[in-house]
Amino acid sequence: MTDRWLEMDLTWFDPTQPLDPQLETLLTRTAPLLYGIEGEYGIFFNIGWLIDFITEWTGDPDQNIPTRSRRTARWATKTYADLQSFIAKLRQQASRSNLPHLKIGVLFVEWAHVVWPPELKIYDFDSDWYARHPELYAPPKSFIGMPDLHPIKRLKADHYPYAAFPNGIQENTYFPDFFGAQWGHLADFLDLDAIHLRDGFTGPMIYTRNGPYGTSAPADPQTVAAFSQAVRDLYKAVKSANPAKLVFGYSSAISPVADWRVGCVDFEALVADGYIDGWIEQTWGGAWQDWWHQLWKGWTFQTANLLTRGAMIAKANQQREKPCKFYNLIETWDGWEPWDTLHQVPHKLRWAMWAFTHAAVITPDGVKVPDGSYISWMNNGNMELLGEADVRYIAENLTQAQKNAASLEKVYGATLVYNRAMMEWLSENHPDWNAAEWIDDQAAMLMKWGTPLLSATRAEWLDSPQNTLILQTPGNLTAAQKEALESLGSPVLVTGRADVFDPEIQHKLGIQPEGEVLEAEFWVASGEYAPAYDRPYIPDHAKITIADDVTVHYQTSETPLLTQRSTWLYWQPPDWSEPFNPFVPKYQLGSTFPHYRVATLLHELAKENGLSHLGNLERPQTVAFHLWKSAGEIYVLLGNLETGEFGDSRTPRTLSLHFSRKQLELGEGRYFLVRVDTAGEKIEPTHANADWLVYRAVIPPEQSAVYVLRV
């Protein structure tokens, strides 16, 4: 069953006017997004971003709502009792609107205050709590520039009459215990169903790879473990204080691998603890890419993040009685910022609805996809609601995609392989190392040149893989895992720092580390088709020698970076030169040629091994290409998505699609590509024989398309 959640501002409502007509307007407009949902559904309200709403609660119903912003001024004159009445009225209206099981939640960010940007002040929230307890916060690490809450820090004593601590708190009070108790008390008073611990609550590494201790974890493993435990304690305290209420978490918007390796939070362990009910991956691909120009949080990056995150949640859920739900985020426009994905790049958004809902994890129990979607926002900064046509566009396309995903049988192309054992070894032995383990970022870049990568699995689940595999830093593998890899017949791409690979993997690749680690630098590299004096930024990496039968595709004067031995590729990938920088100037990666070259090699290997692929792909012609089987039919998703340094979707893409009859189990008939997301288009094959079906498809600027193969 699919779940669906909505997000909006409480300030859309004018509390000085009758609320019933406003509630009727809201639910009449948004109900089509929730009708027909068989799972859980509900709405989360932003009261005023900051945790003051919980921390300042005294238990007095007549206490004014503690929010300090020009936009929330009208609600600041109202009381908690007024808000209690609002929630009761909302439940009554939901029942009248045929939404009797509507759940109601609130959301918060972890920052000390929200005043950003400094000049424009789109956000202008100051905090009484922060003024009382600045010791809980650390200097900001994100470009947002707000002090970050560190739950590991202890609180000083005070005498504020908190609802759960009417005589104040003692010296060295643990924030998770305090916050959980306050939430538990307030949730009952207001009759809330859920809390959403939004930006930064699962660790202050947010929007860039810059964590609580900088752009790498500290060298001391105990420091990493202690910080991780504090975040886990926070979720435990919030859930334990009121077990009937749902607790949701929210991603950093970047690589889930980095959450542990730089953010110092073992997310998988947090989920396995059992104190989180739902996780929202903040997949704002359009906002980040097509407005803020923060390209390494764009469309394909969010798709890749769903894959690694899904692999983590699927494994953690095996240790729980009730699974943690996993949600993608479907953006519309923003409730505060000026971007508007729904109206500016609607066809990229439609692509995301299909890609995000089909981001699959291959488990021993079958293929798993996200449990639903979190749609944000219902209102924009001018306090306008989504229009009827807007709601219809989202509801129809998202529902169509989710119904198709519910019948997903198999994902074709490449499968990302998450190697937790190696991440654990690094965190426990060398947490400050960069082993090029950022498999989600690497996968996101490969997707830009049509690598069909819409599934993930784990090293411990490699029983009978049939797709091309993309292995994350294959060290610390078990004997059974190495045996499974040894017996593979499909192509394999191995990424990471070669000196931490298991010896058996090094032997399979035909590479041998010499013992020297070369420092991170913009290395001059060369290879077939490479630009002159190409200078990718290569992080610390191992110098290697190669066997006689290994082909070198790309190298520096010191060492090969991309090699091939039969169907196995080795790749030491580039990395961000400034992981604290949300933008992608030329010098962030130095070159995208290595990613393009790896993608073309994967297409070539697919062709040689009778697998579906793209033909004649040129570096400027970035395109997203995915394919899968649902309800017995083969579906193809294409997207012309890129912006800036990674490509320009303002020009059309002409594609040569090559489908393997054997791989896709297609009969001898003449198959057509039939458009399913919009009506009318039907593409005949340009070439067809017993082995291959070839099609020419044109994707207009900033457009996407979903096809099905039918006779």
N, C-alpha and C positions, 0 to 999 in steps of 0.2 A: 504494500500500500504506500502511496506517495503522500508526503507531508508538504504543507505550504505555509509560509509565514510572511507577514507584511511588516514593513517598518515605516514609521512616520513620526512627525513632531506633535507633541501635545499642544504646542502653540498654534497649530492650525485652528484649534477651537478657541473661540472668544468666550472666556468664562463670565463676562459681564452681560452676555446675552443668553436667552434660553438654550439649553444644551440639546434637548430632544430633537428639534429640527436639524441641528448640525450633525447629530449622530445618524439620523435617518439619511441625510445627504451623503455622508461618508460611506455607510454600508450599502446604500443603493448603488453608488458608483463602483465600489471595490468588490462587492459580493461576487461578480462573475469570476474573479480570480480565485475564489474559494469554493464555489459550487462544484460539486462532483468529487471533491477531495475525500478519499476514503480513509486517509490516515489522520494525523493531527493537523490542526490549522489554528492560526491565531494572529495576533498583532502585537508588536512591540512598540512602545512609546518612548521617545526621547523626552525626558522631563526637563533636562537642562544639562545634559552631558556628565556633570560632575557627581562624585559620590557623596557630596554634601547631603543629597536627598536622603541617604541612608545614615550617614555618620551623624548628622545633626538632629535626627529624630529623637524626641524626648519622651514620646508616648502620650503627649497632650494632643487630642484631636483638634484643638483650636490653635495649634502652632502654625504659623505661616510657613508656606513652602519655601525652603531656603535656596533661592536661585538669584544670582546677581548678573543680569544681562538686560540690555535694552529690549531684546526680543521676548524675554520671558517676564517682563515687568508686570503684565496683567495677572499672570498666574502667581507672582510673588505676593500679591495682595490676598490670595486665597489660602485656605488652610488645608491640612491633611484631611480633615473631615469633608471638605468640599471635593477633594480628589476621590475620597472613598465613595461619595455620592455619584460622581462622574462614572466610576467603574461600574457601580450598580446599574446606572442608567444604560451604559453600554451593553451590559449583559442582557438587559430587558429588550433593547432594540435589536440585538443580535438574534434573540429568539423570534422576534416578530419578522426578522429578515430571513428566516429559515436557516440560521447559522447557530443552532442551539448549543454546540460544543465549542464555540469560540473561546480560545485561551487568550489571556491578557498578560503581557509582561512589560518590564521596563529594562532600559539599557543604560550602561555607563561606560566611560573611558577611565583609564587609570591616572591620567595626568593631574598634576597639582592645580592647574588652571588651564583654560583654553582661550588663549588670546593669539589669534593668527589669521592672516599674515600680520606682522607688526604694524604695517602702514594702513592696510585696508580694514583690518579687524573684522573680517567676515564673522569670526567667532570672538566673543568678548565676555567670557565667563571667568569671574574671580571666585575664590573659595575661602570661606571661613574656616573650614577644616584644615586647609593647608596653612593658613595663618597660625593656627593653634599647634599643628604638628608638622613643621617643615623637616623635622629629623627623619621622617619616614621616606623622604624623597632624595633622589640623587640627581646630579646635573644631567641635563638632557643629552641623549645620544642621537636622536632622530633629527632630521632637518626641521621638524615642526618646532623644536626649540622649547618644549615645556618640560619642567622637572618630572622625572619618572618615579613612580611608586616602586619601591623595592620591598616586597613583603618580608624579606629576611631581616630587615631593620626592626628595632624595637621602639615602642612608643614611650614617651615620657609621661609621667603622672599628670593628671589634670582633674578638675572638679566639675566638669561640665555634666549636667544631669541627663545622661544618655538614657534611652528607654530601657536598654538591657543592663545598664550600669548607672543607676540613679545617683550614686555617690561619686561618680567619676571613675577613672581608671588608674591602676597602680603603675609605678615605675616598671619599665621593661615589659609592659603588656605586649603580647604577640598580636600583630595586626590581623592575621587570619581569624583568630578566636574572637577578637572584637568585632570585626566586620560581619562575620557569620552570625553572631548573636544579634546584632542590630538588624540585619536582613531578615532573620527568622521572625523577629518581633513585628517588623513593619509589614512583611508579606501577609501575615495573618490579619493585621488591622485593615489593610486595604483590600484584602481578598484578591491578591495577585496570584497568577499561576506560574510565573517564570521570571527569571532574571537572566539578562544577557551581559556577560562580562566581556565587553567589547575591547576596543583598541588598547593593547598593551597589558591587559590583565594576565595573559599567559606569558609574561616576560616582556621587558621594555624594548626588545629588539623589534622595531616596527618600521616598515617601509624601506629600510635599507639593511644591509648585512653589517650592522653595528650594534652589538649587544651590550649587556650591562657592564662589561669590562673592556669594550672596544671592538675592533674589527676581527678579533680572534678571542677565543676563550682564554682564561688565564692558564698558566702552565700547571697549576696545582689542581689535580683531579678532585680533591676534597672540596675546594671552593666551588667547583662546578656542581658537584653532587648536592652541596648544602643549598645553593641557590635553587636548584631544581626542586628540592624537597619543600622549600618554602612555598613555591608556586603550587605544588601538589597539595600542601597543607591548606592553602587558601581555598581551593575547590572543595576539599573535604569539609572544611569548616562551614562553608556556605551551604553545601548540600545537607550536612548533618544537622544544621540548626533548624531546618524545616524540610524533612525528607520528601514531603508531598509535593514540593515545588520543583519545577524543572530548572536546571542550571545549564546554560549554554555558554560556549566559548567561541573565540573569534581569532582568525589567523593573523599573521604578521604582514600578509600580502606578498611575501617573498618565499624563497625556498623552504619547504618544511624540513629538509635536511639541515638547514642552517639553524633551525629552532634549538636544536641540541648542541650542534657543533660550534655555534657562536652565541646563540641566545641563552645557552646554559639551562635549557628546560627539556627534559626527556619527555616529550609529548606522549609517546606510546605508553610509557609507564603511568603517566597521568590518566590516560583513558582507562588503562587496565585497573587502576585503583577503584573505579566504579562510581566516582562522585561527579561525573559530568554526563548530562543526558543528551546533549546535542552539540555538534561542532559546525560552525559556519566558516567556510573558506571564503575570504572576502575577494571574490573574483571580479573586481571592478575593472575588467580589461579595457573598456572604452574610456572610462574616466582617466585612468593612469596613462594610457597610450595616446588617445586621440584628443585629449584636452591638456593635461598637465605635462605631457611629453616625457613621462617617466617610463621609457620604453621597456625596461626590464621587469615591469609589472604588467605588461600588456596581454593580449589575447592568448597567445600560445604559451606564455609563461604561466598564466592562471590555469590553463588546461593541464600543463605538466605538474603544477602544484596539487591539483586534484588527484593526480595519479599517485604521487608519493604519499600524500596524506591518506588517501584511501587504503594504500597498502599497510600503513601504520595502524589505522583504525580497525581494519579487518582482522589483523592479528591480535590486537588488544582486546577486541570483542570476544575472542575465543576464551578469554579468562574471566568473562563477566556473565552474570545470570541474565541481565537485560542489556541489550546492546546500546552503545552510544550511537545516536543517529548522526548522519553525515549529510551536510547540505552545501550545495553551491549557492552562489549569490547571483541573482539576475538584476542588473541595474536598469534604472529608467532615466531619471534625472536626479539632481541632488537637492536635498532639502535646505542646503546652505550655500554651496559653491555654485559657480555659474555654468558648469558643464551640463550637457543634456544629450546623453548617448541615444536615447530613444528616438529623438527627432533629428539628430545630426548624422548618425551612422546606424540607422535601424537595421540594415541588412547584416552588418557585422554583429549586431546584437542577436539577430536571428541565428547566425552561425553559432554564437555562444550558447544559445538555448539547446541546440543539438549537440554540440561538442561537450558541453559541461554535463549534460544529462547522461551521455554515453561514456564518460570517462570511467573505465572499467578496471576492476581488480580481479585477476584470475586466481582463485583460491581452490583448495582441495574440495570445497563444497560447491563449486561452480563460479559463474561470473557474477560479480556484485557491482552495482552502480550506485550513485548517491541516492539517499532516501527521500530527497525532495529539494525544494528551493526556498530561498529567503529573498523576497522581492523588495527592493529599496530604490527610491523612496516613493510614498504615495503623494507627497506634496513637494513643491519646489520652494525656493527662497522667497517667492512673492506670495506664498500661501495659496497657490492654486493647486487644486487636485488634478490628478491625471484625468484627461478627458475620456469620454466614452469610447472613442476610437482607439485611444491609447490602451485602455484596459482590454479592449477586444483583441488588439494586436498581440499583446502579451499573453493573454489567456489562451487564445487559439494556437499560437505557435508553441508556447511552452507545453501546453497539454498534449499537442500532437507529438512533440519530441519525447515527452515523458512516457506516453503510451507506447511509443516505439521502443524506448529503452526498457520498458517492462517486459518486452518479449525478446530481449537481446539474447542471442545464442552464442555468438562468437565474434571477436574482434580480430581483424586481419592486420598484417603489417608488422611493425616492430613492437616488442614488449619491453618496457623498462623493468629492470630487476633491482629491487632495493635490498641492500645488504646490511641489515641491522647489526649483525655480529661485528662487522668491521667498524661501524660507527661507535659501538660500545667499546671496542678495543681502543680506538683513538681517544675517546672521552675518558677512559680509565687509565691510559698510559701517556698519551701525548695530546692533551686537549687543545693545545695551542698550534698544532701542526695544520698546514693546509695540504691535504692529500688529493686535491682536485676531485673531491667527493660530491660535488654539487650536481648530481645527476639530473635533477629536475631542471636546472638552468640549461644544462647541455641539451637535454631533450627538447626544451622549448626552442632553442636555436635551430636544431635539426628540423623541427616541424616547419620552419619558415621556408625550407626548400623541399617541401612535399614529403618528408619522411612520414609515412602513415603510422603515427604513434599515438594510440588511444587506449592503451592497456598497460597495466603494471602487475607485477607479481613480486615474490620475495625469493631470496636465495634458498630458503628452506622448502619452497613449493615447486621446485623444478623437476617434477616427476616425468612429465611427457610434453615438453614445450614443442610447439609446431611453428611459432613465429620466429622471425629474426629477434635475437636478444641483445639488449643493451645493458651490459653488466656494470654495476657501480663498484669500483674499487674492490676487486675480488681478492680480499685477504681474509684470513680467519675463517675460511670455509671448512665445513666438516668433510670427512671422507666421502660420505654419501653425496654431498653436493658437488664435490669435484668429480665423482664418478658420473653423475648425471650430466655435467657439462662435457665430459670427455666423450660421451656417447652421442652428442648432438650431431644432427645432420644439417641443421639450418645455419644461416650466417650468424656471426656473433661480433658485436662491437664491444671492446673492453676499454673503459675509460678510467683515468686516475693516474696517480703517481706510481710508477712501475716498481719502485723498491719496496712497497708495502703489499704487493700482490703475493699470493702464495706461490711457492716455487713451481708447482705443477702448472699453474696458469702461465707463468713466465715461459716455461718450456713449451707449452702449447702454442704460444704466440711466437716463439723463436726469438725471444729477447732475453738479455741478461744484464741486470744493473751492475755497474762497475764499482759501486760503493760511494760515488761522489754525488752530492746533491747540489745542483746548479741553482743559483739564487734567482729570485723573481726579477724579471726585467723585460723590457721591450726587445725581444730577440729578433734579429734579422733572420728570416726563414725563406726557404726556397723549395720548389717542387714543381711537378707538372701542372701547367695552367696557372701557377701562382703569379700574382703581381710582382713587379720588380721591387726588390728591397722590402718585401712584406714584413711588417713588424708587429706581430701579435704580442700581447702581454701574457707571458707564461709565468705562472707562480713557481715557487720552489719545485724542482722536478729532478728526477733521477737521470743521470747520464747512462745510456745503455749501449751495448753492442748487440748485433743481430746475427742470426744464423745465415748460412749461405743461400737458403731458399726463401728468404724473406725479402719482399719488395718494399722499398722506402718511397712513400708518396709525398712526404713533407718533412723538412729537417732544418735545423740550424747548423752552424759550423761545428757545434759541440756534440749534437745528439739527434737521432731521429725523433720525430714527434708523432708521425702517423705511418704505420707499417701494415703490411698484409702478408699473411701466410695462409694460403688456401682460402677458406671462407671465414677466417678469423682476422679481425682488424684490431690493432692497438692504437689508442689515441691519448696523447697527453694534451688535454684541451687548454685553451686560454682561460683566463679568469678576469674578473673585474679589477682594474688597476686601482680604483677608488671605491671600495665596497660601501663607503659611507655616503657616496654621491648618488642621488636617486636618478640622475640623468645619464644619457649615453652619448657624450661627445665622442669623436673619433678615438680619442686616447683611452676611453674606458676599456675597450677590448683591444685596441690597436688595429685589429683586422677581423672581419667576419669570414674571410676566405677559408680558414680551416673548417668552419662549420659547413660551409657550402660544399667543400671538397669531400668531407665525410658523408654528407647527404647524398652526393652523386655516387660515391662508392657503394653506399647501401642500395641505391636504385640499380646499379650495375650488378651487384651480387644477387639482388632479387631476380633480375632478368635471367642471369646464368642458372639460377636454381628454380626457375619456373614459378616465380612468385609475382604477384601484381605490383605495378610500379608506375612511375612517371617516366616518360622518355624525353630526351632533348631539352633538359632543364638548364637554363642559363642563369648566371648569378643574379642579374638584376630582376629576374622574373620570380620573385618570392610568391609562394602560394601554399595554402594549407590543404592537405589531401588526407582523408580518412575513409575507411570502409569497414563494414561489419555486416553480420547476418542477424536479422530479426524476423521472427515468425516465418522462417524458411526462405526469406528473400534477401538479396544482397543490396545494401544501401551505400551510397557514396556521398560524402560531404566535402564540398569545395569552398574555399574562402580566399578572397582577395583582401587581405587584412592590414598589411604593414604600413608603418609610418616612420619617417626620419631615417636614421642611420641604417636601419634594418631593411628598408625597402619603401616603395611608394605605391600605395594602392589606388592612387588617383589615375592610374593608367590601367587598361584592361590586361588580362592574362589569357593567353591562348595555350591550351594544355593538350598533351598527347597522353591519353590514359590507356594503359595496357593491363588488361585483366586476364588472369590465368584461369582457363576453364577447369583445369584439374584442381587447383587450389580452392577455387570458389565452388567446386562441385556443380558446374553448369553443364547442361546437356548440349546436344548438337545444334539446337535451334539458333535462329538469328535474333539476338537479344538487342533491345533498345534501352537507352538511358531515358527514363521517364521522370520528369520533374514531379516531386511530391509536396514540396513546401509551398509552391504556387502552381497553378494549373496551366496546362497548355504546351509546354516544351517537351519535345521528343527527339532524341538524337540517335541517328543511325550509325552503325559502326563504319569506319573508313576501311577497315580490314578485318577479316574474320577467317580463321582456319580451325583445325582440330584442336589447336593448343591455345590460341590467343584471340581475344576480342580487343580491337583498338578503336578509340573514339577521339574525336577532336571536340573539345569543349572550350567555350569562351566565357570568362567571368568578367563582367563589366566592372568599372571602377567602384571600389568599396562595396562590392556585392558578395553574396554567397549563394549557394544552391545545394539542395538535397535531391538526389536521384535514387531511383530503384531500377535494377536490371530486370526487364521483363521481356518475354517473347512477344 
